[in-house]
Amino acid sequence: MTDRPVFIIANLAAINDADEYRIYEKGFFPVLKKHGGQFVTFDDSTETFEGTDTLTGRVIIFQFPSAEAARAWYNDPDYQAISEHRRAATELKFMTMVETLPPRG
């Protein structure tokens, strides 16, 4: 099986402590890069076109070269340590891994 890129989509319903969250942000990027991850974007004002469930707060998207790399990032003790700042500062609705489609043909 060929490794395919995956995206992580996170929705923070609220950031309750901006200073604590900044500590998380500063530590986040080095651990992301350590596992081959790339930051894609974030948006504080998404727009829902259909459906009854709407995203609120901040939506964050980043990418890894494979599901294994994403799992290694999430389970990395360095990430788990820095994520305590996110947990203390925000209300996380979800953090979900989405796999890309396999090559066609």
C-alpha positions in Angstrom: 0.0 0.0 0.0 1.3 3.4 -1.0 1.3 6.2 1.6 -1.1 8.9 0.8 -1.3 12.4 2.3 -3.8 13.0 5.0 -5.4 16.2 6.3 -6.1 17.0 9.9 -9.1 19.2 10.4 -9.7 20.7 13.9 -12.5 22.9 15.1 -11.9 25.0 18.2 -15.3 26.2 19.3 -13.7 28.9 21.4 -10.3 30.2 22.5 -10.9 31.1 26.2 -7.3 32.0 27.1 -5.3 33.7 24.2 -2.0 33.8 26.2 -2.2 30.1 27.0 -3.1 29.3 23.4 -0.1 31.3 22.1 2.1 29.0 24.1 0.5 26.0 22.3 1.0 27.7 18.9 4.7 28.4 19.5 5.3 24.7 20.4 3.0 23.3 17.7 4.9 24.2 14.6 8.3 22.5 15.5 6.5 19.2 16.3 4.4 19.5 13.2 7.5 19.8 11.0 9.3 17.0 12.9 6.7 14.6 11.5 6.7 16.1 8.0 3.5 18.1 8.6 2.6 21.3 6.8 0.2 24.0 8.0 -2.5 24.7 5.3 -4.8 27.3 6.7 -7.1 28.5 9.5 -10.3 30.4 9.5 -12.2 32.2 12.3 -15.3 32.8 10.2 -16.2 29.7 8.1 -19.4 29.7 6.1 -21.8 26.7 6.1 -23.8 26.3 2.9 -26.0 23.4 4.0 -26.8 21.3 7.0 -27.9 21.8 10.6 -24.5 21.4 12.2 -22.3 24.5 11.7 -18.7 25.0 12.6 -18.1 27.7 15.2 -14.9 29.4 16.2 -11.6 28.5 14.5 -11.2 25.8 11.9 -7.6 24.6 11.3 -6.3 22.4 8.5 -2.9 20.9 8.2 -1.4 18.0 6.2 0.9 15.0 6.8 2.5 12.8 4.1 0.8 9.7 5.5 -1.6 8.5 8.2 1.3 6.9 10.0 3.1 10.3 10.2 -0.1 11.9 11.5 -0.5 9.3 14.2 3.2 9.6 15.1 2.7 13.4 15.5 -0.4 13.0 17.6 1.2 10.4 19.9 4.6 12.2 20.1 5.2 13.0 23.8 6.4 16.5 22.7 3.0 17.1 21.1 1.0 15.7 24.0 2.9 17.9 26.4 2.3 21.1 24.3 -1.3 20.1 23.6 -2.0 20.5 27.3 -1.9 24.3 26.7 -4.5 23.9 23.9 -6.7 21.8 26.1 -6.5 24.4 28.9 -7.1 27.4 26.6 -9.8 26.1 24.2 -13.0 24.2 23.7 -12.2 21.6 21.0 -15.2 20.3 19.1 -13.1 17.8 17.0 -9.8 16.9 15.5 -10.3 14.6 12.6 -8.0 12.9 10.1 -9.2 12.8 6.5 -7.4 10.6 4.0 -6.8 11.7 0.4 -8.1 9.6 -2.5 -5.9 6.8 -3.9 -4.3 7.4 -7.3 -6.6 6.7 -10.2 -5.8 4.5 -13.0 
